[in-house]
Amino acid sequence: MTYDEQLTKIVPHVRQFCFQQLEFYAFIHFTVNTFTDREWGDGTESPLIFDPESLDTEQWVKAVKSAGMRGLILTCKHHDGFCLWPSKLTDHTVAASPWKNGNGDVVKEAAEACKKHGIKFGVYLSPWDRNCPLYGRGKPYDDFFAGQLTELLTNYGEIFSVWFDGACGEGIDGKKQHYDWERYYSVIRTLQPNACISVCGPDIRWCGNEAGHTRISEWSVVPERTKDTEKISEKSQHSDNEEFRLRKITASDSDLGSREVLKNENELIWYPAEVNTSIRPGWFWHESENDKVRSLDELIHIYNNSVGGNSTFLLNIPPARNGLLCENDVKRLAELGEYIRNTFQTNLSVNAILSADSGNIEAAKTDDYSTYYIADKGRTTAEITAEWERPVTVGCIVLKENILCSQRVESFTVEAELNGEFAEIYRGTVIGYKRIIPLKNITTNRIRIKITDSRTEPTLAFLGIYERKNTISHSPGVGE
């Protein structure tokens, strides 16, 4: 077996495979910080300030669905320790607030709204608790935290994601807690075996920043040690964490998984990336940021380079003090959803004549994994042509590898026939789960895709060539 063949033995677990197909999902940051106008609480906030008089989780879910999102992760407890559910392990919860006379449960309402409207529900639980007197005492705090995990994972239905960050500051008495991650993971695997553990976890990897920036080449097959070194970067809001700062070896590296990087690695894992950022400058709602919602062009750019760059996209939308998402945010989400629907509405490859220099490219016309294209045995390149009887205007191309066969493609080009000759219009590196290739509305009779380097026989689970009907933000490929 060759080295490249060994690399392609690394494939996703079924939970990772299902997670990546969600592509785009929401973060909801909401707690006492919303009422104190802070990003981080210190744990001394009174539950009496929490009173969102118009809270409507269905409004949240409808808004995120309008953007094309397929899941929602709620900050059930942030670093301040205030619980959005009536935890039996602390008094610092919604049960001590005036909201619904202490009988409310934000987690329950959010989970039920997600289920009603057909999207997945996930939980964020901060391991750093600035209110809990047990923090920094070792096992007693781990018992407390595992207990809160158990409450969230047994009382609110199916959970698709448990999202951990690496914040690890001081507790009430100035001590730090050394988290028993393996114990936390065991609780999750036992109670919610289909849930992915994200960021500080073994299933989904943080891309390394909170700004929405992505790598040109994002690999899902990476060294096993990346689980430790991807937890923190200097640009993170959690970069004051000394324990993780000492281990941020590769968080800002541009290449985590090429042959050159992997050649001296013995332990490899499937560890796909997630890109997370907020629709506003802050993670929690601040009235001063109501006019600072990201532009549609910004969000399109991040979407194309995350979902379309072999990553998933987690976009935060923070509710205001009344418990509702703000009008500006809701409007922007609807605009983004309309853009996505319009962009991928008309697939020109359906009526194209497809041909390849080896393998059955017709198998890549449907966007599923029941059939897929694979080059002939021993081939590490492929040349695929789409042809139409009459000229078509192409605004976007989507390529998807069959990641059940691992990630194989290292480089490719796209050419269009212009004035009777093929001209290169895009040059890319990896494909992975999905590569979105925005183009400048090129009119042509023929498109040719050349896979110029692959670890072993290249695969395509889907080839989509789309007619773009609206203005796009152009995201250049390598070498453009």
N, C-alpha and C positions, 0 to 999 in steps of 0.2 A: 504493500500500500504506500503510495506516495505521500509526501507531507501535505500537499493540497487536499488529497482525499481524506486525510486525517482531520484537517480543519473542517471539512464539510460533514463530519460525523456529529458536530455540535448543532443541535436543533432545539427549538423552543419547547418548554413544557406546555401542555394544553392550556393551562391558566394564562400563560404569557401570550400564547397564540390568540386566544379569545380577547385578551386585553388589548392587544395591538389593533385588532379590528374595530375597537371603539373609536380610535383615531383622535377624537376631539371631545373634551369633557370639561366640566366647570369646577372651580373652587369657589366656595362661599365662606368668606371670612366675616364672622359675626360674633361678638361677645361684649363684655363690659367696655372694651376699648372703643367700641362704636359710640359709647355715651361719654367717654372721657376725652375723646379726640386724640388718642394715643395709638401708636403701633404696637407697643409692648406694655402690658400692665405689670404691676409689681406684686400683685397678690393681696394688696390691702384694700382693694375696691369693695365697696359695700354692694351686696346683691340688690339693695333697694334702688340702685340707679338703673337697673335693667327693667325697662317697661316699654317694649315696642308695641304701641297701641294698635297698629294696623298690620301686624305681621301676617304675611300671606305666602306660605311656601309654594302654593300653586302658582303664584305670580312669578316666583323665581324659576320654577321648572318650565313654565310656558316660555319665558324669556330665553332661557338657555337652549330649549328645543328649537326656538325660532332661528337660532344661529347654526343649527345642525349638530349640536352637541348630543352625545349619547349617554352621558353620565354626569353625576354631581357628587362632589366630595365636600362635606361640611366640617368646619372646624368645631368639633364637639367640645374640645377644651384646648385653649391656647395656653401660653406660658403663665398667665395670671392664675390659672387653676380653676376658673369659674366654669362650671359644667352646664351645658345647654340641655341636659336631661337631669331628672331628679335622682342622682346617684345616691345609693344607700351608704356610701363609704365616706362622704363628706357633707357638711352643711353648706358648702360654698357652691350652691346650685340655683337653678331657676325656681326650685321649691321655696327658696327664701326670698324670692323677688315678688314685687307687686303684680307682675304680669300674670293675668288669669288667676289672681288671688293665690298664687303659689301652686296652682294645679296644672300648669302648662308643661309641655315637653317639646322643645324645638326639634330635637332629633326625630321623635316619633312623627311629627307633622311633615318634616322634610322627607323621611323615608316613605311615608304614605303617599305624598304628592308625586314622588318619583315613580312609585309602583303604579299609581293611577294613570300617569301619562307616559308610561312605557320607557323610562330610562333607568339606568343603573344607579345605585346609591352606594357611596363610600364614606369612610370616616377618617378624620384627622384627629389624633390624640397626642398632644405634646407630652413627651416624657419629662420635660422640665416643668415642675409645678412650684411656682413661687409662693403659693398659699399653704401647701401641705407641710405640717411640722415634721413629717417622717422623711422628707427629702434630705438626702445626704447620709442617711443612717443604714444604707445597704439593703439587706434582705427585707426589713419591715416596709421600706418604700416599694421594693419590687413586688411584694405581696399586694400592697395597695394598688399599684399600677396594673398588675395582672388582673386584679379584681375589677378595675374600671374597664379594662379591655373586655373582660368576660361579660360585663353588663351590656356593652355596646354590641358585642358579637352574638348575643343570644336573644335580645329583646326587640330587634328592629328588622328582622327578615334577612334576605340574602345581601351580603356585602361584597362589592366587586373590588374594592381597594381599601387597604389600611395604609395611611400615608404618615410616615414618620420623618421629622427633620432631626438634625443633629444638635439642636440647642441644648447646652449643658452648663448652665450658669450656677450661681450659688443659691442655696436655699435660705430659709429664714435665719439660721444660725451661722451662715457663711460657708457651710460645707457643700461639696459637690457630690453628686451621685454617679457612681460607675454603673451604667445601665446593664442589666442582664438581658442583652438582646436575644440570646438564644432561647431564653425562657419566654420572652414575649412572642417570638416567632412560633414557638411550640403551641402557645395558646391559640394563636391565629390558625395554624394548620389543623388543630383539633376541632375548633368551632366553626371555622369558615375555610375549608380546604381549597375552595375555588377562588378565594380572594388573593390578589397580588399584593405583596408588601413592597411599598414604593420608597425610593430614595435611600433611607437608612434601612435597607432590607435587601433580600436576595433576588427579587423578581424584576423590578423596574429601576433603572439607573437614572440619576439626575444628570442633566447635560452639563452642569457645572456653573451656571449663572442663573439669575432671576430676571434677566432683561429680554429674554426671548431670542438670544443669539444662538446660532447653531453652527455645527461643524460642516465643512464642505463634504467631508466623508465621514458618515456616522456608521460605525460597525456595531452589529449585535453580538458578534463573536469576539470576546475580549479576554484578557488575562483574568484569572480568578481573583487576583489581588485587587482588581478594580473595585470590588465591593467595599474595600476599605478606603481607597484613595479618591473615590468620586463623591465622598460624602460632603465635602466642603470646598469652597473656593473663596478667594479674597473679596470677590464682589458680592458674596452672600450676606444677607442680613444677620447670619449666624456666625460670621467669621471671627467673632471674639472668643470662640470656643477653642481653647488651647489644645485640648485633647485631639481634636480633629485637624487643627491647623498643622500639626506636626506630620500629618499623614496625607496632605493634599498634594500627592506626587503628580497626578495626571489630570486633575480637574480642568486645567486650562490647555492641555495638550491638544493639538489639532489632529493627531493620528493615534487612535487607540487600538486599531485592529488590523492593520495591513500585514502582509506577509513579513515585512521587515521588522515590524514591532513584535510579531508573535513568534519569530524564529527561535528565540531562546526561552520561550515560555513552555512549561510542562503542563500546567493546569489551566484549561480553558473553559469558559462558561458562556451560555446564552444570556445576555444581559442588556436588553434594549433600552434606549434612552427615552426620557421624557423631558419636554421643554415646558417650563412653567413660568408664567409672568402674570401681571395684573393689568386690567383694562385701564387702570388709573395709576398714578405714581405710587400710591400707598396700597397696602394689602387690606387695610380696614377703611371704612368710609370716613371721609373728612369733607366737611362742607366746602372748604377752600379749594377742593379738587373737583368740584362739580363741572367746571368748564375745562378740565384737563383730561377728558376721556380720550383714549388713543384714537387716531384717525382710522378710517376704513382702510386706507392704503397701508398703514402700519400693520394692521391686523391681517390683511391679505398677505403681506410679505412674510409675517411670522408663520401663518398657516401654510403657505407654500413651502417654506423651508423646514418646517417641523413635521407636519403630517406628510408632506411631500419630500422629506429628507430622512426617511427611515426612523422617525421618532413619533411620539404621541404629543399632543398639545393640551396642556392644562391651563385654562384661562380663568383668572380670578375676577369675580364680580361681587363687590361688597354691598350688602344692604345698608340703607340709612337707618337712623334712629327709630323711624316709624316702622321698621321691619320690612320695607319694600325696596326693591331695586329702583334706582333713580331713572327718571325719564330719559336722560341723555344716554345712559348705559343701555337701557332697553332698546332704544332706537338704533344704537350702533350694532347691537347683537342682531337685530332684524335685518339691517343692511348687509351684515356679513353673511347671514344665512341666505339672503337673496342672491348675493354674489356667488356663493358656492353652488347653489342650485342651478343658476343660469350657466355657470362655467362648465359644469359637468352634465349638461342636459342633452346635448346632441353629440352622440358618439359616431364619428364618421367612419370608424373602422368596421362597423357593422355591415356597411354596404361596400366596403373596399374589397378589392382582389388582393389577398394576402399571399405572399410566397416567402420561402426561406431556403437557404442553401443546404439545410439539413433539418430534419424533424418536421412535425406537423404544427405549423403556426396557427392553423384554424382553431386549435384547442385553446388558444389564448383570447378568443373573442368574448368569452363569458367571464364575468368577474366573480369567479369562485375557484375552489381548489379541487373540484371533482375531476376536472380536466385541466391540463397545462401543457405548455410547450417545453420540450427539452431537446437539445441538440443531440446529434448522433454520438454514440459511444466514442470516447477519445477526443472529441472536439472541444476546444476551449475558446472558440470564437463562434460568432454567428452573424449572418447578414439577412436581415428581414426587410421586405419591401411591401408597402401598401400603395395600391394604384387605383385611380378612379377614372371613369370614362370622361368626366368633365372636371374642370378645375374646382378645387375646394379651398376654402380659407381656413387655415388651421391656427388656432390660438393657444392650444395647450395639448401636451401629450402626457399620458400617465403610463408608467411601467411598473409592474409588480412581479417580483420573483416569487416562486413557490418556497416560502421560508420553511415549510415542513421538510424541505430538502436542504436546509441551511441557507446561508448567504454566500453567494458564489462570485458574482460579477465584481470586477475590480475597475473596469473602465469601459466606456462606450461613447459613441458619437451619434448624432442625428444629422441627416442630410436631406435636402429638398431639391427637387429638380426645378431649376430656375433658368429660363432662356435656353432650354434644351440640354442643360448640363447639371449634374449634381453638385451642390455647394454645401459645405458644412455650416449648420446653423446652431449647433449646440455640442458641447463636449462635457461629459460628466464622468464621475468616478463610480461610486457605489450606487446600487439600486435598492436592495433590501426589500422590506415590506412594501414600500411605495416610493416612487420618484415622480414628482410633479415637475414638468418641464414647461414653464410659461414661454410662449413665443410671441413675436410681434405680428400676429395675424398674417401669416405667410400664405399666399395663394399659389397652388401647385397641383400637378396631376399625380406626383409620386413623392412619397416619403421613404427614406431608407434609414434603418437603425442598424448600426454595426456594433456588436459586442466585441470589443477588441482584446479583452483579457478576462478570463474567468478561472477560478481555482480548479474547477472540473466542468463537466458539461453544463452550460448555462441553462437556466430555466426561466420561463415567464408564465405566471399564473394569469396575467391579464395584460393586454395591450389596448389602451384607449387613446383615440385621436379625436380631439374635441374642437368643435366650431365655437369660437369665443364670440359672444354677442355684446359684451360690455368692455369698457376700458380696464386694463389690467396693470398691476405693478410688476414690471419686468424684473425677474431675479436671474442674474447671469449664471451660466455654468462655468466650470473651470476653463480658463483660457479665453473667455470672451472679453 
